[in-house]
Amino acid sequence: MVKPIKQDHKNLHGIAAAIFTIISIMHLLRIYYQIPVKAGLWTVPMTLSWFAFLFSGLLAIAFWKRR
Protein backbone atom coordinates (compact mmCIF):
# COMPACT_ATOMS: atom_id res chain seq x y z
CA MET A 1 0.00 0.00 0.00
CA VAL A 2 1.39 3.40 -1.00
CA LYS A 3 1.00 6.15 1.57
CA PRO A 4 0.46 9.73 0.44
CA ILE A 5 3.42 12.06 0.89
CA LYS A 6 3.01 14.66 3.62
CA GLN A 7 3.29 18.34 2.76
CA ASP A 8 6.55 18.80 4.70
CA HIS A 9 8.13 15.98 2.70
CA LYS A 10 7.04 17.66 -0.52
CA ASN A 11 8.78 20.84 0.58
CA LEU A 12 11.96 18.91 1.40
CA HIS A 13 11.83 17.15 -1.96
CA GLY A 14 11.54 20.53 -3.68
CA ILE A 15 14.56 21.87 -1.79
CA ALA A 16 16.61 18.75 -2.54
CA ALA A 17 15.62 18.93 -6.21
CA ALA A 18 16.73 22.56 -6.42
CA ILE A 19 20.08 21.80 -4.75
CA PHE A 20 20.81 18.83 -7.02
CA THR A 21 19.79 20.88 -10.07
CA ILE A 22 22.29 23.60 -9.10
CA ILE A 23 25.03 21.01 -8.52
CA SER A 24 24.32 19.40 -11.88
CA ILE A 25 24.46 22.75 -13.68
CA MET A 26 27.74 23.62 -11.95
CA HIS A 27 29.32 20.38 -13.17
CA LEU A 28 28.03 21.02 -16.68
CA LEU A 29 29.56 24.51 -16.62
CA ARG A 30 32.87 23.07 -15.43
CA ILE A 31 32.83 20.63 -18.35
CA TYR A 32 31.83 23.28 -20.90
CA TYR A 33 34.42 25.87 -19.82
CA GLN A 34 37.13 23.26 -19.07
CA ILE A 35 37.74 24.66 -15.58
CA PRO A 36 40.60 22.82 -13.85
CA VAL A 37 40.00 21.73 -10.26
CA LYS A 38 42.71 20.61 -7.85
CA ALA A 39 42.32 18.84 -4.54
CA GLY A 40 45.72 19.13 -2.93
CA LEU A 41 48.18 17.79 -5.49
CA TRP A 42 45.52 15.81 -7.36
CA THR A 43 43.88 17.29 -10.45
CA VAL A 44 40.24 16.20 -10.62
CA PRO A 45 39.57 14.64 -14.05
CA MET A 46 36.73 15.85 -16.26
CA THR A 47 35.29 12.33 -16.37
CA LEU A 48 34.50 12.67 -12.68
CA SER A 49 32.44 15.77 -13.48
CA TRP A 50 30.60 13.86 -16.21
CA PHE A 51 29.61 11.18 -13.70
CA ALA A 52 28.70 13.80 -11.09
CA PHE A 53 26.64 15.70 -13.68
CA LEU A 54 24.69 12.58 -14.63
CA PHE A 55 24.24 11.37 -11.05
CA SER A 56 23.13 14.72 -9.63
CA GLY A 57 20.92 15.30 -12.68
CA LEU A 58 19.17 11.97 -12.17
CA LEU A 59 18.69 12.73 -8.48
CA ALA A 60 17.25 16.13 -9.35
CA ILE A 61 14.80 14.58 -11.80
CA ALA A 62 13.77 11.96 -9.25
CA PHE A 63 13.13 14.61 -6.57
CA TRP A 64 11.24 16.86 -8.99
CA LYS A 65 8.97 13.91 -9.84
CA ARG A 66 8.37 13.11 -6.15
CA ARG A 67 7.42 16.71 -5.47
C-alpha positions in Angstrom: 0.0 0.0 0.0 1.4 3.4 -1.0 1.0 6.1 1.6 0.5 9.7 0.4 3.4 12.1 0.9 3.0 14.7 3.6 3.3 18.3 2.8 6.6 18.8 4.7 8.1 16.0 2.7 7.0 17.7 -0.5 8.8 20.8 0.6 12.0 18.9 1.4 11.8 17.1 -2.0 11.5 20.5 -3.7 14.6 21.9 -1.8 16.6 18.8 -2.5 15.6 18.9 -6.2 16.7 22.6 -6.4 20.1 21.8 -4.8 20.8 18.8 -7.0 19.8 20.9 -10.1 22.3 23.6 -9.1 25.0 21.0 -8.5 24.3 19.4 -11.9 24.5 22.8 -13.7 27.7 23.6 -11.9 29.3 20.4 -13.2 28.0 21.0 -16.7 29.6 24.5 -16.6 32.9 23.1 -15.4 32.8 20.6 -18.4 31.8 23.3 -20.9 34.4 25.9 -19.8 37.1 23.3 -19.1 37.7 24.7 -15.6 40.6 22.8 -13.9 40.0 21.7 -10.3 42.7 20.6 -7.9 42.3 18.8 -4.5 45.7 19.1 -2.9 48.2 17.8 -5.5 45.5 15.8 -7.4 43.9 17.3 -10.5 40.2 16.2 -10.6 39.6 14.6 -14.1 36.7 15.9 -16.3 35.3 12.3 -16.4 34.5 12.7 -12.7 32.4 15.8 -13.5 30.6 13.9 -16.2 29.6 11.2 -13.7 28.7 13.8 -11.1 26.6 15.7 -13.7 24.7 12.6 -14.6 24.2 11.4 -11.0 23.1 14.7 -9.6 20.9 15.3 -12.7 19.2 12.0 -12.2 18.7 12.7 -8.5 17.3 16.1 -9.4 14.8 14.6 -11.8 13.8 12.0 -9.2 13.1 14.6 -6.6 11.2 16.9 -9.0 9.0 13.9 -9.8 8.4 13.1 -6.1 7.4 16.7 -5.5 
